[in-house]
Amino acid sequence: MSSWITAIISGCLTTGIFSVFVHAITQLCGAAFAVGFAVLCALHQKGRIHVEFFLAAIVLTILCMLSSEVNIAPQPSTIHLLACYGALAGLAGTNSDYSPYAQRTIIVTNLILVTLVFAQTLNSGVIQTWNVTGIGSGANLVAAQINMTLPLIALMALQATGFRRFLLTLYSLAGGFAVVCVGSRNGIGSLAIMLVLFGLFNHKKIAVITTIILSLLLAFLDEVMQNSLILDILVRFRFARFEAKNTRSLIWSISEEYIMKSPWFGVGPGKAGDILAVIDVKHAHSNYVQIALECGLPAALIFCLIMGMLLKLPAIAILKNREAFILSLSVVGYFLYSLTDNPIHHPQATLLLVVCVHEARRVLQLTDSRYCSPQLSPFHSPSTSGRYVSGYPTASSS
Protein backbone atom coordinates (compact mmCIF):
# COMPACT_ATOMS: atom_id res chain seq x y z
CA MET A 1 0.00 0.00 0.00
CA SER A 2 2.81 2.42 0.88
CA SER A 3 4.49 1.85 -2.49
CA TRP A 4 1.22 2.70 -4.23
CA ILE A 5 0.89 5.94 -2.25
CA THR A 6 4.49 6.89 -3.02
CA ALA A 7 4.00 5.94 -6.67
CA ILE A 8 0.88 8.12 -6.93
CA ILE A 9 2.80 11.07 -5.50
CA SER A 10 5.64 10.38 -7.93
CA GLY A 11 3.16 10.10 -10.79
CA CYS A 12 1.71 13.48 -9.87
CA LEU A 13 5.25 14.87 -9.99
CA THR A 14 6.23 13.29 -13.31
CA THR A 15 3.03 14.52 -14.97
CA GLY A 16 3.34 18.01 -13.48
CA ILE A 17 0.01 18.00 -11.63
CA PHE A 18 1.55 19.87 -8.69
CA SER A 19 2.37 22.71 -11.10
CA VAL A 20 -1.30 23.66 -10.89
CA PHE A 21 -0.45 24.97 -7.41
CA VAL A 22 3.28 25.83 -7.54
CA HIS A 23 5.49 24.92 -10.48
CA ALA A 24 8.57 24.89 -8.25
CA ILE A 25 7.12 21.89 -6.40
CA THR A 26 7.19 19.84 -9.59
CA GLN A 27 10.77 20.84 -10.34
CA LEU A 28 12.39 20.69 -6.91
CA CYS A 29 10.43 17.69 -5.58
CA GLY A 30 10.95 15.86 -8.86
CA ALA A 31 14.70 16.29 -8.43
CA ALA A 32 14.50 15.38 -4.71
CA PHE A 33 12.60 12.15 -5.45
CA ALA A 34 15.14 11.17 -8.12
CA VAL A 35 18.15 11.79 -5.86
CA GLY A 36 16.39 10.22 -2.88
CA PHE A 37 15.77 7.06 -4.90
CA ALA A 38 19.50 6.62 -5.49
CA VAL A 39 20.33 7.43 -1.86
CA LEU A 40 17.86 4.80 -0.60
CA CYS A 41 19.38 2.27 -2.97
CA ALA A 42 22.83 3.12 -1.62
CA LEU A 43 21.69 2.65 1.97
CA HIS A 44 19.81 -0.61 1.32
CA GLN A 45 21.73 -3.86 1.76
CA LYS A 46 20.36 -5.18 -1.55
CA GLY A 47 20.99 -1.92 -3.36
CA ARG A 48 23.46 -1.56 -6.18
CA ILE A 49 25.08 1.75 -7.07
CA HIS A 50 26.51 2.72 -10.44
CA VAL A 51 29.06 5.25 -9.24
CA GLU A 52 29.70 6.69 -12.69
CA PHE A 53 26.23 8.31 -12.75
CA PHE A 54 26.73 9.82 -9.30
CA LEU A 55 30.08 11.26 -10.35
CA ALA A 56 28.70 12.59 -13.63
CA ALA A 57 25.84 14.36 -11.83
CA ILE A 58 28.26 15.87 -9.29
CA VAL A 59 30.58 17.13 -12.04
CA LEU A 60 27.63 18.68 -13.90
CA THR A 61 26.44 20.52 -10.79
CA ILE A 62 29.97 21.83 -10.15
CA LEU A 63 30.24 23.06 -13.75
CA CYS A 64 26.83 24.68 -13.38
CA MET A 65 27.95 26.58 -10.26
CA LEU A 66 31.18 27.65 -11.95
CA SER A 67 29.23 28.87 -14.98
CA SER A 68 26.86 30.78 -12.73
CA GLU A 69 29.75 32.41 -10.90
CA VAL A 70 31.68 33.31 -14.06
CA ASN A 71 28.62 34.72 -15.84
CA ILE A 72 26.89 36.16 -12.75
CA ALA A 73 23.71 34.26 -13.55
CA PRO A 74 20.39 34.84 -11.74
CA GLN A 75 20.10 32.78 -8.56
CA PRO A 76 16.67 31.21 -9.39
CA SER A 77 18.00 30.02 -12.76
CA THR A 78 21.07 28.51 -11.09
CA ILE A 79 18.95 26.69 -8.49
CA HIS A 80 16.68 25.37 -11.22
CA LEU A 81 19.59 24.07 -13.27
CA LEU A 82 21.23 22.54 -10.21
CA ALA A 83 17.99 20.62 -9.61
CA CYS A 84 17.95 19.51 -13.25
CA TYR A 85 21.52 18.21 -13.18
CA GLY A 86 21.30 16.83 -9.65
CA ALA A 87 18.27 14.71 -10.61
CA LEU A 88 20.53 12.71 -12.95
CA ALA A 89 22.11 11.15 -9.84
CA GLY A 90 18.95 9.07 -9.54
CA LEU A 91 20.18 7.00 -12.47
CA ALA A 92 22.86 5.54 -10.20
CA GLY A 93 20.57 3.39 -8.04
CA THR A 94 19.13 -0.11 -8.54
CA ASN A 95 17.30 -2.26 -6.00
CA SER A 96 14.89 -5.09 -6.84
CA ASP A 97 12.90 -4.34 -3.68
CA TYR A 98 11.98 -0.95 -5.13
CA SER A 99 10.70 -2.45 -8.38
CA PRO A 100 7.01 -2.26 -7.34
CA TYR A 101 7.41 1.47 -6.69
CA ALA A 102 9.17 2.02 -10.03
CA GLN A 103 6.63 0.05 -12.04
CA ARG A 104 3.66 1.67 -10.35
CA THR A 105 5.11 5.13 -10.93
CA ILE A 106 5.33 4.32 -14.65
CA ILE A 107 1.75 2.99 -14.69
CA VAL A 108 0.33 5.98 -12.79
CA THR A 109 2.18 8.38 -15.09
CA ASN A 110 0.79 6.64 -18.15
CA LEU A 111 -2.77 6.62 -16.82
CA ILE A 112 -2.71 10.32 -15.97
CA LEU A 113 -1.16 11.43 -19.26
CA VAL A 114 -3.34 9.26 -21.50
CA THR A 115 -6.46 10.46 -19.64
CA LEU A 116 -5.28 14.07 -19.96
CA VAL A 117 -4.70 13.72 -23.71
CA PHE A 118 -8.04 12.05 -24.45
CA ALA A 119 -9.94 14.56 -22.29
CA GLN A 120 -8.44 17.51 -24.17
CA THR A 121 -8.92 15.83 -27.54
CA LEU A 122 -12.59 15.11 -26.84
CA ASN A 123 -13.07 18.66 -25.61
CA SER A 124 -11.58 20.15 -28.79
CA GLY A 125 -13.41 17.70 -31.03
CA VAL A 126 -10.51 17.31 -33.44
CA ILE A 127 -7.15 15.51 -33.56
CA GLN A 128 -4.64 18.17 -34.46
CA THR A 129 -1.32 19.62 -33.39
CA TRP A 130 -1.44 22.20 -30.56
CA ASN A 131 -4.85 21.05 -29.32
CA VAL A 132 -3.23 19.24 -26.39
CA THR A 133 -0.95 20.71 -23.76
CA GLY A 134 0.73 19.43 -20.63
CA ILE A 135 0.49 20.58 -17.03
CA GLY A 136 3.64 22.54 -16.34
CA SER A 137 5.17 21.47 -19.67
CA GLY A 138 4.57 21.50 -23.40
CA ALA A 139 2.70 18.92 -25.44
CA ASN A 140 5.92 17.46 -26.85
CA LEU A 141 7.01 16.35 -23.37
CA VAL A 142 3.60 14.71 -22.82
CA ALA A 143 4.05 12.62 -25.98
CA ALA A 144 7.62 11.73 -25.01
CA GLN A 145 6.61 10.62 -21.52
CA ILE A 146 3.80 8.44 -22.88
CA ASN A 147 6.34 6.85 -25.22
CA MET A 148 8.61 6.18 -22.25
CA THR A 149 5.83 4.45 -20.30
CA LEU A 150 4.46 2.32 -23.15
CA PRO A 151 7.22 -0.38 -23.10
CA LEU A 152 6.19 -1.53 -19.60
CA ILE A 153 2.50 -1.61 -20.59
CA ALA A 154 3.37 -3.60 -23.73
CA LEU A 155 5.47 -6.05 -21.69
CA MET A 156 2.63 -6.51 -19.23
CA ALA A 157 0.36 -7.34 -22.18
CA LEU A 158 2.84 -9.89 -23.54
CA GLN A 159 3.11 -11.62 -20.18
CA ALA A 160 -0.64 -11.65 -19.47
CA THR A 161 -3.07 -14.30 -20.63
CA GLY A 162 -6.71 -14.49 -21.64
CA PHE A 163 -8.98 -11.48 -21.32
CA ARG A 164 -6.41 -9.54 -19.28
CA ARG A 165 -3.99 -9.77 -22.18
CA PHE A 166 -6.67 -8.47 -24.54
CA LEU A 167 -7.38 -5.49 -22.28
CA LEU A 168 -3.71 -4.62 -21.82
CA THR A 169 -3.07 -4.91 -25.56
CA LEU A 170 -6.03 -2.64 -26.22
CA TYR A 171 -4.74 -0.17 -23.65
CA SER A 172 -1.26 -0.23 -25.22
CA LEU A 173 -2.82 0.67 -28.56
CA ALA A 174 -4.79 3.44 -26.84
CA GLY A 175 -1.51 4.81 -25.45
CA GLY A 176 0.00 4.88 -28.92
CA PHE A 177 -3.12 6.62 -30.24
CA ALA A 178 -2.79 9.19 -27.45
CA VAL A 179 0.65 10.09 -28.81
CA VAL A 180 -0.94 10.65 -32.22
CA CYS A 181 -3.63 12.82 -30.62
CA VAL A 182 -0.94 15.06 -29.13
CA GLY A 183 0.24 15.77 -32.67
CA SER A 184 3.91 15.98 -31.74
CA ARG A 185 6.10 15.22 -34.74
CA ASN A 186 8.92 14.08 -32.48
CA GLY A 187 6.50 11.96 -30.44
CA ILE A 188 4.96 10.26 -33.48
CA GLY A 189 8.35 9.73 -35.11
CA SER A 190 9.85 8.34 -31.89
CA LEU A 191 6.86 6.01 -31.44
CA ALA A 192 7.31 4.72 -34.99
CA ILE A 193 11.02 4.05 -34.39
CA MET A 194 10.29 2.30 -31.09
CA LEU A 195 7.64 0.13 -32.78
CA VAL A 196 10.07 -0.86 -35.52
CA LEU A 197 12.72 -1.77 -32.95
CA PHE A 198 10.12 -3.69 -30.94
CA GLY A 199 9.11 -5.60 -34.05
CA LEU A 200 12.63 -6.28 -35.28
CA PHE A 201 13.68 -8.00 -32.07
CA ASN A 202 10.40 -9.46 -30.84
CA HIS A 203 8.01 -10.21 -33.68
CA LYS A 204 9.50 -10.97 -37.09
CA LYS A 205 6.12 -10.73 -38.84
CA ILE A 206 5.49 -7.25 -37.45
CA ALA A 207 9.01 -6.21 -38.40
CA VAL A 208 8.63 -7.48 -41.96
CA ILE A 209 5.21 -5.87 -42.43
CA THR A 210 6.39 -2.55 -40.96
CA THR A 211 9.51 -2.54 -43.14
CA ILE A 212 7.45 -3.30 -46.28
CA ILE A 213 4.93 -0.55 -45.50
CA LEU A 214 7.66 2.04 -44.86
CA SER A 215 9.50 0.99 -48.03
CA LEU A 216 6.33 1.29 -50.12
CA LEU A 217 5.54 4.69 -48.63
CA LEU A 218 9.00 5.95 -49.52
CA ALA A 219 8.90 4.41 -53.01
CA PHE A 220 5.49 5.90 -53.84
CA LEU A 221 5.76 9.07 -51.77
CA ASP A 222 4.75 11.35 -54.66
CA GLU A 223 1.62 9.28 -55.38
CA VAL A 224 0.73 9.14 -51.67
CA MET A 225 1.04 12.91 -51.37
CA GLN A 226 -1.52 13.32 -54.17
CA ASN A 227 -4.20 11.72 -52.01
CA SER A 228 -6.21 14.57 -50.49
CA LEU A 229 -7.10 12.66 -47.31
CA ILE A 230 -3.50 11.65 -46.59
CA LEU A 231 -2.24 15.12 -47.46
CA ASP A 232 -4.78 16.70 -45.10
CA ILE A 233 -3.59 14.43 -42.27
CA LEU A 234 0.07 15.27 -42.96
CA VAL A 235 -0.71 19.00 -43.03
CA ARG A 236 -2.71 18.71 -39.81
CA PHE A 237 0.28 17.19 -38.01
CA ARG A 238 2.79 19.57 -39.65
CA PHE A 239 4.52 16.87 -41.69
CA ALA A 240 3.71 18.72 -44.91
CA ARG A 241 3.27 22.36 -45.96
CA PHE A 242 4.57 23.57 -42.63
CA GLU A 243 7.13 26.34 -42.43
CA ALA A 244 8.49 26.94 -38.96
CA LYS A 245 8.90 30.54 -37.93
CA ASN A 246 12.29 29.65 -36.47
CA THR A 247 13.82 26.41 -37.67
CA ARG A 248 16.01 24.33 -35.40
CA SER A 249 18.92 24.86 -37.76
CA LEU A 250 18.59 28.62 -37.17
CA ILE A 251 18.29 28.15 -33.41
CA TRP A 252 21.32 25.86 -33.33
CA SER A 253 23.42 28.15 -35.55
CA ILE A 254 22.80 31.10 -33.21
CA SER A 255 23.55 28.88 -30.21
CA GLU A 256 26.75 27.65 -31.85
CA GLU A 257 27.98 31.21 -32.26
CA TYR A 258 27.69 31.86 -28.51
CA ILE A 259 29.04 28.42 -27.59
CA MET A 260 32.20 29.17 -29.56
CA LYS A 261 32.53 32.50 -27.73
CA SER A 262 32.24 30.82 -24.31
CA PRO A 263 33.19 27.16 -24.82
CA TRP A 264 34.28 26.37 -21.26
CA PHE A 265 31.45 27.71 -19.08
CA GLY A 266 28.81 28.83 -21.58
CA VAL A 267 26.69 31.94 -21.19
CA GLY A 268 25.36 30.97 -17.76
CA PRO A 269 22.22 29.33 -16.32
CA GLY A 270 19.04 31.01 -17.52
CA LYS A 271 20.78 33.25 -20.04
CA ALA A 272 20.10 31.05 -23.08
CA GLY A 273 16.58 32.45 -23.19
CA ASP A 274 17.92 36.01 -23.29
CA ILE A 275 20.16 35.19 -26.24
CA LEU A 276 17.48 33.36 -28.22
CA ALA A 277 14.82 35.97 -27.40
CA VAL A 278 15.86 37.82 -30.58
CA ILE A 279 14.05 35.10 -32.56
CA ASP A 280 11.30 34.67 -29.92
CA VAL A 281 12.62 31.32 -28.68
CA LYS A 282 13.14 30.37 -25.03
CA HIS A 283 15.50 27.40 -25.31
CA ALA A 284 17.81 25.66 -27.77
CA HIS A 285 15.47 22.74 -28.61
CA SER A 286 18.12 20.13 -27.84
CA ASN A 287 19.51 18.84 -24.58
CA TYR A 288 23.03 18.80 -25.94
CA VAL A 289 22.99 22.29 -27.47
CA GLN A 290 21.18 23.70 -24.43
CA ILE A 291 23.74 22.34 -21.97
CA ALA A 292 26.66 23.49 -24.11
CA LEU A 293 25.11 26.94 -24.46
CA GLU A 294 24.35 27.41 -20.76
CA CYS A 295 27.26 25.63 -19.06
CA GLY A 296 29.86 24.96 -21.76
CA LEU A 297 31.17 22.11 -23.89
CA PRO A 298 32.66 20.11 -20.98
CA ALA A 299 29.19 19.91 -19.39
CA ALA A 300 27.66 18.86 -22.71
CA LEU A 301 30.34 16.17 -23.04
CA ILE A 302 29.49 14.82 -19.57
CA PHE A 303 25.82 14.60 -20.53
CA CYS A 304 26.73 12.84 -23.78
CA LEU A 305 28.65 10.28 -21.72
CA ILE A 306 25.57 9.77 -19.51
CA MET A 307 23.39 9.15 -22.55
CA GLY A 308 26.03 6.83 -24.00
CA MET A 309 26.01 4.75 -20.81
CA LEU A 310 22.21 4.61 -20.88
CA LEU A 311 22.08 3.57 -24.52
CA LYS A 312 24.28 0.61 -23.63
CA LEU A 313 21.20 -0.88 -21.97
CA PRO A 314 19.25 -1.62 -25.18
CA ALA A 315 22.48 -2.54 -26.97
CA ILE A 316 23.33 -5.19 -24.37
CA ALA A 317 19.71 -6.29 -23.87
CA ILE A 318 19.38 -7.13 -27.59
CA LEU A 319 21.80 -10.02 -27.06
CA LYS A 320 20.69 -11.11 -23.59
CA ASN A 321 17.05 -10.63 -22.72
CA ARG A 322 13.88 -9.79 -24.63
CA GLU A 323 12.08 -8.34 -21.60
CA ALA A 324 15.00 -6.09 -20.74
CA PHE A 325 15.18 -4.90 -24.34
CA ILE A 326 11.49 -3.97 -24.39
CA LEU A 327 11.86 -2.00 -21.15
CA SER A 328 15.03 -0.31 -22.41
CA LEU A 329 13.05 1.22 -25.30
CA SER A 330 12.12 3.90 -22.75
CA VAL A 331 15.73 5.07 -22.96
CA VAL A 332 15.47 5.18 -26.76
CA GLY A 333 12.31 7.28 -26.45
CA TYR A 334 14.00 9.76 -24.12
CA PHE A 335 17.11 9.94 -26.31
CA LEU A 336 15.10 10.66 -29.48
CA TYR A 337 13.14 13.38 -27.70
CA SER A 338 16.29 14.95 -26.27
CA LEU A 339 17.66 15.49 -29.79
CA THR A 340 15.08 18.14 -30.65
CA ASP A 341 13.91 19.37 -27.24
CA ASN A 342 15.27 19.91 -23.73
CA PRO A 343 13.77 17.44 -21.20
CA ILE A 344 16.87 18.08 -19.08
CA HIS A 345 15.10 21.28 -17.93
CA HIS A 346 12.27 19.18 -16.48
CA PRO A 347 13.45 17.23 -13.39
CA GLN A 348 10.10 15.42 -13.38
CA ALA A 349 10.98 13.94 -16.78
CA THR A 350 14.32 12.85 -15.33
CA LEU A 351 12.47 11.16 -12.45
CA LEU A 352 10.44 9.16 -14.97
CA LEU A 353 13.66 8.27 -16.80
CA VAL A 354 15.16 7.08 -13.50
CA VAL A 355 12.38 4.57 -12.79
CA CYS A 356 12.29 3.40 -16.43
CA VAL A 357 16.06 2.81 -16.44
CA HIS A 358 15.79 1.05 -13.08
CA GLU A 359 13.36 -1.52 -14.48
CA ALA A 360 15.37 -2.23 -17.62
CA ARG A 361 18.60 -2.49 -15.66
CA ARG A 362 17.01 -4.69 -12.98
CA VAL A 363 15.75 -7.26 -15.49
CA LEU A 364 19.08 -7.26 -17.27
CA GLN A 365 20.86 -7.94 -13.98
CA LEU A 366 18.46 -10.79 -13.23
CA THR A 367 19.50 -12.44 -16.48
CA ASP A 368 22.87 -13.23 -14.91
CA SER A 369 21.34 -14.42 -11.63
CA ARG A 370 20.04 -17.90 -10.87
CA TYR A 371 18.08 -17.23 -7.68
CA CYS A 372 16.25 -13.96 -7.06
CA SER A 373 13.04 -12.70 -5.48
CA PRO A 374 10.07 -13.51 -7.74
CA GLN A 375 8.29 -10.56 -9.31
CA LEU A 376 4.98 -12.00 -10.48
CA SER A 377 3.53 -8.74 -11.77
CA PRO A 378 3.79 -5.00 -11.21
CA PHE A 379 1.14 -5.40 -8.50
CA HIS A 380 2.98 -8.01 -6.38
CA SER A 381 5.73 -7.36 -3.89
CA PRO A 382 8.87 -9.48 -4.19
CA SER A 383 9.21 -12.47 -1.90
CA THR A 384 12.30 -14.35 -0.89
CA SER A 385 12.65 -17.25 -3.30
CA GLY A 386 12.24 -18.24 -6.93
CA ARG A 387 14.06 -19.38 -10.05
CA TYR A 388 14.37 -17.07 -13.03
CA VAL A 389 14.79 -17.46 -16.75
CA SER A 390 15.48 -14.27 -18.71
CA GLY A 391 14.81 -12.25 -15.59
CA TYR A 392 11.26 -13.49 -14.90
CA PRO A 393 10.02 -16.31 -12.66
CA THR A 394 9.21 -19.71 -14.10
CA ALA A 395 8.89 -21.81 -10.94
CA SER A 396 9.27 -21.43 -7.19
CA SER A 397 11.85 -23.22 -5.15
CA SER A 398 12.46 -23.45 -1.46
HUMOTA-V213299 format. One record per residue. N is the residue number from 1. D_FIRST is the distance of its C-alpha to the first C-alpha in Angstrom with 1 decimal. Layout:
BEGIN
N:D_FIRST, N:D_FIRST
END
This chain:
BEGIN
1:0.0, 2:3.8, 3:5.5, 4:5.2, 5:6.4, 6:8.8, 7:9.8, 8:10.7, 9:12.7, 10:14.2, 11:15.1, 12:16.8, 13:18.7, 14:19.8, 15:21.1, 16:22.7, 17:21.4, 18:21.7, 19:25.4, 20:26.1, 21:26.0, 22:27.1, 23:27.6, 24:27.6, 25:23.9, 26:23.2, 27:25.6, 28:25.1, 29:21.3, 30:21.2, 31:23.5, 32:21.7, 33:18.3, 34:20.5, 35:22.4, 36:19.5, 37:18.0, 38:21.3, 39:21.7, 40:18.5, 41:19.7, 42:23.1, 43:21.9, 44:19.9, 45:22.1, 46:21.1, 47:21.3, 48:24.3, 49:26.1, 50:28.6, 51:30.9, 52:33.0, 53:30.3, 54:30.0, 55:33.7, 56:34.2, 57:31.8, 58:33.7, 59:37.1, 60:36.1, 61:35.2, 62:38.4, 63:40.4, 64:38.8, 65:39.9, 66:43.4, 67:43.7, 68:42.8, 69:45.3, 70:48.1, 71:47.7, 72:46.8, 73:43.8, 74:42.0, 75:39.4, 76:36.6, 77:37.3, 78:37.1, 79:33.8, 80:32.4, 81:33.8, 82:32.6, 83:29.0, 84:29.6, 85:31.1, 86:28.8, 87:25.7, 88:27.4, 89:26.6, 90:23.1, 91:24.7, 92:25.6, 93:22.3, 94:21.0, 95:18.5, 96:17.2, 97:14.1, 98:13.1, 99:13.8, 100:10.4, 101:10.1, 102:13.7, 103:13.7, 104:11.1, 105:13.1, 106:16.2, 107:15.1, 108:14.1, 109:17.4, 110:19.3, 111:18.3, 112:19.2, 113:22.4, 114:23.6, 115:23.2, 116:25.0, 117:27.8, 118:28.4, 119:28.4, 120:31.0, 121:33.0, 122:33.3, 123:34.3, 124:37.0, 125:38.2, 126:39.1, 127:37.7, 128:39.2, 129:38.7, 130:37.8, 131:36.4, 132:32.8, 133:31.5, 134:28.4, 135:26.7, 136:28.1, 137:29.6, 138:32.1, 139:31.8, 140:32.6, 141:29.4, 142:27.4, 143:29.2, 144:28.7, 145:24.9, 146:24.7, 147:26.9, 148:24.6, 149:21.6, 150:23.7, 151:24.2, 152:20.6, 153:20.8, 154:24.2, 155:23.2, 156:20.5, 157:23.4, 158:25.7, 159:23.5, 160:22.7, 161:25.3, 162:26.9, 163:25.8, 164:22.4, 165:24.6, 166:26.8, 167:24.1, 168:22.6, 169:26.2, 170:27.0, 171:24.1, 172:25.3, 173:28.7, 174:27.5, 175:25.9, 176:29.3, 177:31.1, 178:29.1, 179:30.5, 180:33.9, 181:33.4, 182:32.8, 183:36.3, 184:35.8, 185:38.4, 186:36.5, 187:33.3, 188:35.4, 189:37.4, 190:34.4, 191:32.7, 192:36.1, 193:36.3, 194:32.8, 195:33.7, 196:36.9, 197:35.4, 198:32.8, 199:35.7, 200:38.0, 201:35.8, 202:33.9, 203:36.1, 204:39.8, 205:40.8, 206:38.5, 207:39.9, 208:43.5, 209:43.1, 210:41.5, 211:44.3, 212:47.0, 213:45.8, 214:45.6, 215:49.0, 216:50.5, 217:49.2, 218:50.7, 219:53.9, 220:54.4, 221:52.9, 222:56.0, 223:56.2, 224:52.5, 225:53.0, 226:55.8, 227:53.5, 228:52.9, 229:49.5, 230:48.1, 231:49.9, 232:48.3, 233:44.8, 234:45.6, 235:47.0, 236:44.1, 237:41.7, 238:44.3, 239:45.2, 240:48.8, 241:51.2, 242:48.9, 243:50.5, 244:48.1, 245:49.5, 246:48.6, 247:48.0, 248:45.8, 249:49.0, 250:50.5, 251:47.4, 252:47.3, 253:51.0, 254:50.9, 255:48.0, 256:49.9, 257:52.9, 258:50.9, 259:49.1, 260:52.6, 261:53.7, 262:50.8, 263:49.6, 264:48.2, 265:46.1, 266:46.1, 267:46.7, 268:43.8, 269:40.3, 270:40.4, 271:44.0, 272:43.6, 273:43.2, 274:46.5, 275:48.3, 276:47.1, 277:47.6, 278:51.2, 279:49.9, 280:47.2, 281:44.3, 282:41.5, 283:40.4, 284:41.8, 285:39.7, 286:38.8, 287:36.6, 288:39.5, 289:42.2, 290:40.1, 291:39.3, 292:42.9, 293:44.2, 294:42.1, 295:42.0, 296:44.6, 297:45.1, 298:43.7, 299:40.3, 300:40.5, 301:41.4, 302:38.4, 303:36.1, 304:38.0, 305:37.4, 306:33.6, 307:33.8, 308:36.1, 309:33.6, 310:30.8, 311:33.2, 312:33.9, 313:30.5, 314:31.7, 315:35.2, 316:34.1, 317:31.6, 318:34.5, 319:36.2, 320:33.3, 321:30.3, 322:29.9, 323:26.1, 324:26.3, 325:29.1, 326:27.2, 327:24.3, 328:27.0, 329:28.5, 330:26.1, 331:28.3, 332:31.3, 333:30.1, 334:29.5, 335:32.9, 336:34.8, 337:33.5, 338:34.3, 339:37.9, 340:38.7, 341:36.2, 342:34.5, 343:30.7, 344:31.2, 345:31.7, 346:28.1, 347:25.6, 348:22.8, 349:24.4, 350:24.6, 351:20.9, 352:20.4, 353:23.2, 354:21.5, 355:18.4, 356:20.8, 357:23.2, 358:20.5, 359:19.8, 360:23.5, 361:24.4, 362:21.9, 363:23.2, 364:26.7, 365:26.3, 366:25.1, 367:28.4, 368:30.3, 369:28.3, 370:29.0, 371:26.1, 372:22.6, 373:19.0, 374:18.5, 375:16.3, 376:16.7, 377:15.1, 378:12.8, 379:10.1, 380:10.7, 381:10.1, 382:13.6, 383:15.6, 384:18.9, 385:21.6, 386:23.0, 387:26.0, 388:25.8, 389:28.4, 390:28.2, 391:24.7, 392:23.0, 393:22.9, 394:25.9, 395:26.0, 396:24.4, 397:26.6, 398:26.6
END
